[in-house]
Amino acid sequence: MKKDIHPKNYRLVVFKDISNDYTFITRSTAETKETINIDGIEYPLVKVEISNTSHPFFTGKMKLVDTAGRVEKFSKRYKKHLENRELTNKKEEE
């Protein structure tokens, strides 16, 4: 194995899901200028758009958070897939 390829500057960092304000503390090397105070201790803060507490796969809910039109783009692609699938199924039945 190669030596010294992993970072050594791990520290406790707060990740905050901006869609539902859920926060969790973990070790990370992520750089950030923002901080947050939790239980009297100041931690670096990294904001994330989606986490396991807001992602439809993990929650079972179809609440979609649209960021920069990504949902529309996905829906458009998926719609084409469904149409192609239906055409294929109809041809197979004939």
N, C-alpha and C positions, 0 to 999 in steps of 0.2 A: 504494500500500500504506500501511496505517496504521503510524505510527511508535510505538515504545515499547510494543508490545503483548506482546512476549515477555519472559519473566523474564531477569534478568541475573545471578542468583545461582546459576548452575550450579556444582556441585562434584562431586568423585568420591564415589560412594556404593556400598556393598556391598549387593547384594540376595541374600538367603539363602532358598532353597527349604526350608521346614521339613519337607517330606515325605521328602526324601532328603539333606538337609544340603549341597546343591550351592550354591556361592557364586560370584558374578561381580561385577566392578567396572564401573560405568558412570557417566556423568554424569547428574545428576538434581537437581531442586529439591525432592524429597520431604523433608518435615520428619520428624525422628525424634529420640528422646531416647537411644536405645541406640547403642552403638559397638562395633566389633570391631577387633582388632589383627591385621593381615595383613602379613607380612614386615617387622615392626617399625614399621609405619605405622598410626596409628589412623584409622579411617574411620567415618562414620555408617552404621548398620545398619538396613535395611528388610527385614522378614520377609514372604515371600509364601507363600501356601498351595500354589500350583502354578506350575510353570515349564515351559519346553520340555523339560527333562530328566525330568519326571515326568508330563506330560500324555499320555494314551493316543494322541492323534492323532500326536504326534511320536515316541513310543517304539514304537508298534505293539503294545503290550501293553495288556490290558484291566484294568490295576491302577487301581482307582478309589479316590480319597481322598474319604471322606464328610465333609462339613463341614455340620453343622446340618441333616441330613436331605435335602440337595439331590439326592443320588443316588437315593433312594427316590422323591422327587417326579418326577424326570426319568423313571425307569423306569416309574412309574405312567402318566405322560402318553404315553410311547412305546408302552406296552402297548395303550392305547386306540387309538392310531394303527395299530398292527399288526392289531388286531382289525377295525377299520373297513376296512382295506385287504384283508384276507382275505374279508370279506363282499362287498366290491365285486367282487373277482375271481371269487367263486362265482356272483354274479348275472350277470356278463358271460359266464360259461361256459354258463349255462342258456339 
